[in-house]
Amino acid sequence: MDGDILIADTAALPRSGRLVIASAGGQILLAELRRQDTGWVLVSGDATRQALRVDPSQDVDIWGHVVGLVRTED
């Protein structure tokens, strides 16, 4: 929800199925990290979006794994 705060562990090792905060092309993403034959991909909860291959040379990086959520009230 708008205004909520995600808590991320930036030191955790990659694990398939984890929710991560990532960047791609200068945009911040919240996506599921999955391991595939070709490497790691970011999968959106929006079925209309294609999975993104994690590749720092293509400006796609994982910042951290989500470990908590703080709900805020407006």
Secondary structure as GFF3:
##gff-version 3
##sequence-region A 1 74
A	DSSP	beta_strand	5	9	.	.	.	ID=ss1
A	DSSP	beta_strand	19	24	.	.	.	ID=ss2
A	DSSP	beta_strand	27	36	.	.	.	ID=ss3
A	DSSP	beta_strand	39	43	.	.	.	ID=ss4
A	DSSP	beta_strand	52	53	.	.	.	ID=ss5
A	DSSP	three_ten_helix	56	58	.	.	.	ID=ss6
A	DSSP	beta_strand	60	70	.	.	.	ID=ss7
###
